[in-house]
Amino acid sequence: MSPEQADPLKKSIFQNLKEILYGMASHDMSRYAIRTRASMEHLFILITMGDMIGIPILPPYYSLRLLPYVVPQISTWKRRLLREKDVSDAMF
C-alpha cells in the first residue's frame, strides 16, 4: 500500500473512532441539553404569550415588545401545548 492510500485510511479510522467516543461519552448529554432548551423555550413562550390561550401572566405591553422575536415559534408552540399526552411520552 502506498503512503497516499494509507493516509485516507488512517483519517477514516480516526474519524470512526472519534464518532464512537462521541456516542459513548456525550451523545446522551447533548440530547438532554437539546430537550432542556426546548422546555425552556416552551416556558418562555408560555410566560410571554400565555394570554393567547387564556393564561395572562405578563402585562400585554411586555408581550407586545417580545412579539417580533416569538412569532416564528408560535405555531409550533401551540401545536406542542395542545397535543394530547400519552404515558409513553414521559418515558422517552
Number of C-alpha atoms within 10 A of each C-alpha: 5 6 8 8 9 11 11 11 12 11 11 12 12 12 12 12 12 12 13 12 12 12 13 10 11 11 14 12 11 12 11 12 12 12 12 12 12 12 12 12 15 18 14 13 20 21 15 22 25 17 15 11 11 8 12 15 13 14 11 14 9 11 19 13 11 14 15 9 10 18 11 10 12 17 11 11 17 15 10 12 13 10 9 8 10 8 7 7 8 7 6 5
